[in-house]
Amino acid sequence: MTTISVPINSHQEDFIKSLVKRGLVPNKAVAVRRAIDLLAEEEAVASVLKAEQELLEGKILRGNPRKILKKFQ
């Protein structure tokens, strides 16, 4: 496991300490890992929603990739 050092502001630090104090996370590291996991999940959902929107807008190419590629050559 890699360790990184990231400066945070006092509000972020207070929030993390509050999570630990209330027992929502066992320690500060877990709080930060969960935040990163939630950000990754949010990014994945946004990617799926964007793909769905592109599909609805007809921006997705369908068919045999080789035949499609020939059209652009």
SULVENQUI-V28522 format. One record per backbone hydrogen bond with DSSP energy under -1.0 kcal/mol. CO is the residue of the C=O (numbers start at 0). NH is the residue of the N-H. Records with the same first field share a line. If there is no record, write none. Layout:
BEGIN
CO: NH + NH
END
This chain:
BEGIN
8: 12
9: 13
10: 14
11: 15
12: 16
13: 17
14: 18
15: 19
16: 20
17: 21
18: 23 + 24
19: 22
26: 30
27: 31
28: 32
29: 33
30: 34
31: 35
32: 36
33: 37
34: 38
35: 39
36: 40
37: 41
38: 42
39: 43
40: 44
41: 45
42: 46
43: 47
44: 48
45: 49
46: 50
47: 51
48: 52
49: 53
50: 54
51: 55
52: 56
53: 58
54: 57
63: 67
64: 68
65: 69
66: 70
68: 71
END
